[in-house]
Structures are given as C-alpha cells and as structure tokens.
Amino acid sequence: MVAADRGDKATALRLAEAEWTKRQSVFVADAMAWALHLNGRHADALSYSDKAVALGWRNATVLEHRNAILGAIR
C-alpha cells in the first residue's frame, strides 16, 4: 500500500500481485483491489474488493476503497 499511497501505481500492482500468490488474506485482497483500481482496472478491482468484504473484514479503509471502486464503475 505504500507504493500506492506514494503514487507508484505500477509498482503497487506488481507487489500486490506477488503477495497474492503467497497468501490470500483480507489485507492482500484489499491491496490488490486498490492497486487494480489505481491502474484503471476497476472491474478487476471490484472482484478483489468483493473477496476482501467476503472474508469478513469491516474496516473503514477497506470500505473506503470499495466505495471509490464502485464509484469508478458507475
């Protein structure tokens, strides 16, 4: 998320994808969703956001990311 927060969206996506291959946690699902969204891949981002929410995590940041992704799709 640091790369994403600092504007390096390509690195953020690369790092999130690498981490997703190692573990599929709520945090990594959210990182994938956010990195995909920042790279303009909103539909792909929504599927990872769905995973993050389905895993039961109700965190303000996860929900903020989800709302931004949904807003980009509409």
C-alpha positions in Angstrom: 0.0 0.0 0.0 3.0 2.3 0.5 3.7 2.3 -3.2 0.0 3.0 -4.0 -0.1 5.8 -1.5 3.0 7.4 -3.0 1.7 7.4 -6.5 3.7 4.5 -7.9 0.7 2.6 -9.1 2.5 0.1 -11.4 4.8 -0.9 -8.6 1.9 -1.2 -6.2 0.1 -3.6 -8.6 3.3 -5.7 -9.1 3.8 -6.0 -5.4 0.2 -6.8 -4.6 0.1 -9.5 -7.3 3.3 -11.0 -6.0 1.9 -11.1 -2.4 -1.5 -12.5 -3.6 0.4 -15.6 -5.0 1.8 -16.1 -1.5 -1.3 -15.6 0.6 -4.9 -14.6 0.0 -5.9 -12.6 3.1 -8.3 -9.8 3.5 -5.4 -7.3 3.6 -3.9 -8.6 0.4 -7.3 -8.7 -1.3 -7.8 -5.0 -0.4 -4.3 -4.2 -1.6 -5.0 -5.9 -4.9 -8.3 -4.2 -5.3 -6.8 -0.7 -4.6 -3.8 -1.3 -6.9 -6.0 -2.5 -9.7 -8.3 0.5 -9.2 -5.4 2.9 -9.4 -4.3 1.3 -12.6 -7.8 1.8 -14.1 -8.8 -1.8 -13.9 -12.0 -1.2 -12.0 -13.9 -4.3 -12.8 -11.0 -6.5 -11.8 -10.6 -4.3 -8.6 -14.2 -5.0 -7.7 -13.7 -8.7 -7.7 -10.9 -8.4 -5.2 -12.9 -5.9 -3.1 -15.7 -8.5 -3.0 -13.2 -11.0 -1.7 -12.0 -8.6 1.0 -15.5 -7.9 2.2 -16.5 -11.6 1.9 -13.6 -12.5 4.2 -15.5 -10.6 6.9 -13.2 -7.6 7.4 -15.3 -4.4 8.1 -12.6 -1.8 8.1 -13.0 1.8 7.2 -10.2 1.8 4.7 -11.4 -1.4 3.0 -14.9 0.1 2.7 -13.5 3.5 1.5 -11.5 1.7 -1.2 -14.6 -0.3 -2.1 -16.7 2.9 -2.4 -14.1 4.5 -4.7 -14.0 1.4 -6.9 -17.8 1.3 -7.1 -17.9 5.0 -7.9 -15.5 4.5 -10.8 -17.6 1.7 -12.3 -20.8 3.7 -12.3 
